[in-house]
């Protein structure tokens, strides 16, 4: 069949690269490829690469990723290097300072050196991936391929940057930071008492709202005894009201240092499924964007003797497939949230040394110069010193780095009069790239587990399946802090860096202390960023056998997934359609907590004297009656979803405004699931949380309902929806797909199902970070793809997927937004794997010739 090329994508043959050797030469070492390589792009916009070797496959992968996502590659590379400000100006400064302070470039370079030594074959594949990216960039610079519109003269007006062999590792180090990060939570926990002195000091921040733990049948019990008093913590600074106000104002404007991440994945065993083979499901939650952070592709060298035949998704700028399936194994991942970061209060350096843990440590100073693009100016050249911000960064080799004040969300004086030392296991050469390429090449689940053990940083909950079995595996270097947590040391807060007990032991938790499971009797494995062991069930970690982590998802998604899988397994013959329905589930467990409590308050409306102000408001009973018959699904067309979310916001504000004050709106904005947690634990009568509502429980609930009624009337003209004045969830709630350049480049807002803590997650807040109510509420992170994998009778996996936007970042491409509607509608489409199916659904065909020319 002759392929018809779309005019916007027609590529004519081009001259071989200047340094290439002619194809007829017996010497081929300088040729881009060992053999001609085909790239077939299907109707979804997914490239299928057919190569004669693994190296050629990775070269073609880099080439086609650059073809479809060149501007994104440019920006993700700049984000990792800390040079965004050269392109986007002042708004990129804080991100650049973070990348420079944490030396992603240096640690990425060292990781590449370690890979070349320990995994030379994989390192060569990554170098081929870089060659492919640069081959496309060279064609752009020669005018043989189009410049992305964002880089055109009428936009940013700059040329793309060639990649170095270090760059994929530098990008990987940045991504690992995001998947490791607890820094925002630890800073907030450290400053909570100073900013909100009325909030209970013993509030169990780690306690989940639902007891759903990943390890099947495992729930270690705490050791009996009183809670250990905190020790080794810095004293709480005494601050003036003006400084407290300044801190709250700064906090309300601060962005998180790391993006909010979440995900769901699960696998149903062969014995429970309708086909007699396992079913795997995964949907990673990341910030929305246009395009999204994931790139879909299929890499095949196995047909011609190579080791790769894998399809799925990976982060743009990284090689291979991180999540997907090959010929035998399928896998999905969620962020694990093991605690691999710590903050220490230390004195200022003196004579190039600081005191840490009772010993002197040498420090090294480095100057970082960040160039800022001025409005209307060109992208500054390397020697342009027109607008440069200089920072002196202090490294503590073997430990970490002193945090620059400009990275902190509040003035440092609110936290400590001293310096803050940040430690992370990622400040080391690591081999995460070898792990993911190892997963791609795995032929059995044992191979897959062996590859998973290569991961040292960026801990993820990996769930996998083949035609017979299911597996769960976490592997990372988690600091073994010994018994420090039993002695009152609190690693989830700023610690006293002079206390030797707070310092890492230099060891990591052994294999038997990391989460893992195989073919559980209950018939499924599931993770949703929840705590794996049950250590936090009692709101304490000082009584656990060892310290693993503190900040996890509250457990709503995990509990809902677990309960539904239990129901389905009990019913029997679980299908892929059941899995798709569960991925689409929008049941609010927040409603499961708040509405029964509201029902009790309504029942006491006539007898509780405190509720007298609400007795003559029939619209409140109307709202309650309508929500009582609601299925608690946060669907686009639901009016009850609007009522409930308004009620949840106002009742939480009523309950916590005194204790959290101006900090509460920031919690709604940054961590909405945690903003609702204190109220929910109080309703569960958790001792340390119950005083938040105390004897005023009924009044707070009814007052919150009345506030919601007033807001509904103001917003829609009527408390209850009617034919003349209707309202639905889609009128107020949407998903925002923004572009790094904003404005005309943004894709827009789209009504979606889901809310805070739903399986189909879509978190948003009614108010901004200053507490001002908004007319509409945008979710800015959620599922970037939904994938379900089944196995046929021969053991071959097959995936169906949907993902937002499209696989190309070019607005003129037919693949720019072609998959978006399926994602919005929850409609799955087969992710093609067999070549015959790809050829039957072909949209475009590229031929990358051995000499570097492209047809």
Secondary structure, 3 states (H helix, E strand, C coil): CCCCCCHHHCCCCCCCCCCCCCCCCCCCCCCCCCCCEEEEEECCCCEEEECCCHHHHHHHHHHHHHHHHHHHHHHHHHHHHCCCHHHHHHHHHHHHHHHHHCCHHHHHHHHHHHHHHHCHHHHHHHHHHHHHHHHHHHHHHCCCCCCCHHHCCCCCCCCCCCCCCCHHHHHHHHHHHHHHCCHHHHHHHHHHHHHCCCCCCCCCCCCCCCCCCCCCCCCCCCCCCCCCCCCCECCCCCCCHHHHHHHHHHHHHCCCCCCCCEEEEEEECHHHECCCCCEEEEEEEEECCCCCCEEEEEEECHHHCCCCEEEEEEECCCCCCCEEECCCCEEEEEECCCCCEEEEEECCCECCEEEECCEEEECEEEEEEEECCCCCCCCCCCCCCCCEEEEEEEEECCCEEECCHHHCCCCHHHHCCCEEEEEECCCCCCCHHHHHHHHHHCCCHHHHHHHHCCCCCCCEEEEEECCCCEEEECCCCCECCCCHHHHCCCCCCCEECCCHHHCCCCCECCHHHCCEEECCCCCEEEECCCCCCCCCCCCCCCCCCCCCCCCCCCCHHHHHHHHHHHHHHHHCCECHHHHHHHHCCCECHHHHHHHHHHHHHHHCCCCCHHHHHHCCCHHHHHHHHHHHCCCCECCCCCHHHHHHHHHHHHHHHHHHHHHHCCHHHHHHHHCHHHHHHHHHHHHCCCHHHHCCCHHHHHHHHHHHHHHHHHHHHHHHCCCCCCCCCCCCHHHCEEEEECCCCCHHHCCEEECCCCCCCCCCCCCCCCECCCCCECCCEEECEEECCEEEEEECCCCCEEEEEECCCCCCCCCCCCCCCCCHHHHHHCCCEEECCCHHHHHHCEEEEEEECCCCCEC
